[in-house]
Amino acid sequence: MVFRKPPDGGWGWVIVVVSFFTQFLCYGSPLAVGVLYLEWLDAFGEGKGKTAWVGSLANGIGLLASPVCSICVSSFGARPVAIFSGFMVAGGLMMSSFAPNIYFLYISYGIVVGLGCGLLYTATVTITCHYFDKRRGLALGLISTGSSVGLFIYAALQRELIDLYGLDGCLLIVGALSLNILACGSLMRPLESSDSPPPEKTCVDKVPDQYFVYHEKEKTVEENISILEKGYIDEKCANNTPDYKQDSILNKNVLSSINVNEKDTYKKKVVEQTNFCKQLAKRKWQLYVNYWEETAVLFKNKVFSALFVAILLFDIGGFPPSLLMEDVARSANINEDDYHMPLISIIGIMTTVGKLTLGILADFKWVNTLYLYVTTLLMTGVALFAIPFAKSYLTLAMLSGILGFLTGNWSIFPYVTTKTVGIEKLTHAYGILMFFAGLGNSLGPPIVGWFYDWTQEYDTAFYFSGFCVLLGGFLLLLAALPCWNAYASQSSKLPPNTYSYKVASSA
């Protein structure tokens, strides 16, 4: 299909609205899984580390499977993938209400719901990018707040549903609400020209030019045979005298000539197809080699290597509060009368504020986005170190708000990646970084839960989390120091396609 120019409006705003609600409906429960985490602890009696795997898988599996999600959206389109994924999310939530043990939840809630969310995220981002060019940043920023608003609302909604209908009833109702994703997905009309679509190329048209020699030769043989037969018929008509014996001999000669030509043509065809398969295999192999060579070049960039370590450590240490903060409050024996709002709801609303505020700051010319991102990492580490000292609802609420605001640094992470590797390497680099971000999301909460199982308190766990985030921030800051640029400028030759982050430049 031939795609039209992005309209930057029109039906694109409908896409923004339905993408916002899609992320709201699919990510609301997984991000607010801390409320369900408490119920699963009581229902199954498993350790905190083992139970935390459910929520961590639901939030991490989509990032881990991001290459598969991209292939699905590219192959089938955003609308079919969104509708199919809506069934996955709704079905996984409803199946979780019948879970007999924690291992069933690993599949139904962790993998099925998590993979559905990953597919929906890729579908919403892709369809939005198709409809917007000049206003793409604004459109992506609007739809990304859907998950944060979902976290804020679903934290209170799931708590209320549990009080009214129990854990099983809550999951059934939340799963039924997720079926509205089907309506949102049906409105994701692809941006394509359906008036006069060009005819699809045949297999022969897709073959490179060097492989058309065979077809030309084959056509020449057929033309020669037809000319020979035509000349023979014309000669017989001119003589107008039947000669059956001569006619039989001539027919045998023509048939034998055709058989020989067919055998030669078949051999040529086999040779050409064999060469084509060899060239195709070489081309595919070369693509894999180029991919790993480009990956190796990326990791030669000191800032990218530090960014990869920082995002992994940040998700290992910074993601657990959104899952475990409710249990932290319960472990601190906070009075329920002082519990005015779920801590996860505070994290959700402040994440929305953080995304918008940090995104606006990143647009100022005098703000360096890399230093801004490093600042959020260091502040997150300090806030995590302060959690063990919080013994009241007020202090935990304040720390939850700070952590939620700083978690909004996801909105500037693409800016940092672009400045580090260049726009031409953004897709490749961002895919690698998102994979390790998903790995950190999957490992972080279980590690913190295991620390609690070993020590029977959260203090050591959050000291470990704060140390991880601070380590990643300091490594990234060290890699971005101006002295590296000075050293690189003194080097006589730079490797090809190597990028360096100029910290003195404006972001």
C-alpha positions, 0 to 999 in steps of 0.5 A: 500500500502507498501511505499518505503524508502524515496529516498532523491532525484530523483523524490523528487526534482520534488515534491519540484519544484511543491510544491514550485509553488503550494504554490506560486500560491495558497498563492500569492493572499491571502498573497498580499490581501492588494492590493485588500483590498484597492479596496474593501474599495472603491467598497463596502464602508464598514468599515475597520474592516468589510472589513479586515475580507475577507483577515483574513479569507483567511489566517486563515481558513486554519490553523483553519481547519488543523485537517480536512485538515490532515484527507483529505490528509491521507484518499485520498492522496496528489495528489487527494487533490491537484487537488481538492483544485486547483479547489477550489482556482481558483473557489473561486477567479473567483467567487469573481470577481462577488461579489455583496457585502462584505458578498459574499466575506466572502464565496468566497474569505475568506472560499473557497480560504482559505480552498483550501490553507489549503488543498494545504499546508497540501498536499505539506508538506505531500508529501515532507516528504514522499520523503525526510528523511535526507534532509527533512529540506532543502526540506521543507525550499525550498517549504516554500519560495514559499508563500513568493515569491508569496507575493512579485510577486503578490503584484505588479502583482495584482496592475498592473492588477487592473490598466489595467483590473479593480478589476474584471478582476484582480480576473479572471486572478489570478483565471485562473493562479491558475488553473496551480495548477492542473498541479502541483498536477498531478505530485505529484506521491505517493511514494508507491510500486505498483509492488506486493501490498499485498492483503487488509485485510478483515473485519475478519482479522481486528478483534482482536484475542479474537473474532475468538473463534466464527469462530472456534466453527462454523467451528467445528459444520459444520465439525460435521454435515458433519461427521455425514452425511458421516457416515450415507451414509457409513453405508447405503452403507455397508448395501446396503438395503433400509429402507425408514422409518428409512431414513426419521426418521434419516433425521428429526433428522439430520435436527433438529440437524442442526436447533438447531446448527444454532440457537445456532450459531446465538445466539453466533454470536449476542453475539460476535458482541455485545461484539465487538461493546462494545469493539470498543466503549470503545477503541474509547472513550479511544482514546478521553480520552487519547487525552485530557489527553495528551493535559492537560499534554502539558499545564502543561508545562510552556513553552508550555503554554507561547508558546501558548499565544505567538503565538496567540498574535503574529498573532493578532498583527504581521499579520495585517501589511501584510494586512493593510500596503498599507492603512497605506501609503495611510492614511499617504498621501504619494506621489505616485511619491515616491512609488517605490515598493509596501510595501507588496512586500517588506514584502514578499521578506524580509520574504523569507530572514528571513526564510532562515537566521533564519533557518541557525542560528537555525542550529548553536549549540551555538544558542538557538532557544527559545531565538532566537524566543523570540528576534524576538517577542520583535523586532517585537513589537518594530517595530509595535510601530514605525509604527505610527511615520513613515510619509514617504515612506522610513521609512515605507519601512524600517519598512516593511522590518524589519517586513517581516524579523522578520515574517520569524521566522515561519521557526524556530517555529517547532524547538522551539516546538520540543525542548519544548515538545519533538519529540514524542509530536510534532504532537499533540502540533503543531496542537494545536499551529497552530489552535490558530495561525489561530485564531490570523490570523483571528482576528488580521486585523479586530481588527486593522480595528475596532480600525481605525473605532473608532479612524479614525487613525492607531496609537492606532491600532498599539500601541495595536498590538505592546503591544500584541506581546511584551506581548507574548514575555515577557511571553515566556521569563519569562517561559523559565528562568533557575530558573524554571529548578532549581525549577523542579530539586528540586522537588521529583517527576515529572508528567509522560510525562512532558517536560521542556525546558532546556534553557542552552542546545544548540538548 
